[in-house]
Amino acid sequence: MMKLTKIKLYDLAGAEDNRRFSPNCWRVRLALLHKGLPFEAIPWRFTEKETIAFSGQGKVPVIVDNEEVVYDSWAIAQYLEESYPEYPSLFGGEIGKSLSWFVTDWVEAVLNPEIVRLIITDIYSHLHEKDKDYFRQTREKAFGATLEAISADREQRVITFGNSLTPLRRTLQHQTFLAGQTPAWADYVVFGSFQWARCVSSFPLLAADDPVYSWRDRMLDIFDGEARKVLAYQS
């Protein structure tokens, strides 16, 4: 087997280099670990658009693999699967890939919009100073409200959020991971969202007796506890 070149992953960071909180970047980080591919996670901030200008756009994750540049977490997952077929599969075949795509769309359309309303002021408080104005302006424009107003009702919203996790809860009552007995892309994409919250907020999204909470703990332990090695809250 040929020697692998270390992949560069441009990875969103907060005020501290070791506070890596992007849900999309976490998906990719875990996918690289799943594949067993060597990589370097390079800290990047919202206002450092020039750093990734070579990718032709302004968002992370971005990976550089030799001469290949790929952005968008789903595109990266497909690239890794197609480029490294001899390494452990992220999807487990075409049917698994289609189901993984559904899970990715569900996370982005349902899960993440709910989580961001619960933690948006906490995200802001952990940003690098040079990112704070950018974050406040862009998010307040998108939501049509101040950051503080967006999360003002989170004590009530978290109850609705918890109810929305029923499909995850039911699945995890009869199998160890969303993908079955071992984790795969479906787990990484959902876990990335909970890790996003965990890295910036002490506000509890899950009760300790929730099967989703137990699954999240199992996810924190995979790959030698990689997700525990960054700055984060324990709850």
Salt bridges, closest charged atoms under 4 A:
ASP11 OD2 - ARG20 NH1 3.03
ASP11 OD2 - ARG29 NH2 2.68
GLU16 OE1 - ARG19 NE 2.98
ASP17 OD1 - ARG45 NH2 2.90
GLU48 OE2 - LYS130 NZ 2.55
GLU81 OE1 - LYS35 NZ 2.90
GLU108 OE2 - ARG27 NH1 2.86
GLU114 OE1 - ARG157 NH2 3.18
ASP122 OD2 - ARG154 NH1 2.82
GLU129 OE2 - LYS132 NZ 3.29
GLU140 OE2 - ARG136 NH1 2.64
GLU148 OE2 - ARG136 NH2 2.92
ASP210 OD2 - ARG169 NH2 2.94
ASP221 OD1 - ARG228 NE 2.95
GLU226 OE2 - ARG29 NH1 3.19
GLU226 OE1 - LYS229 NZ 3.70
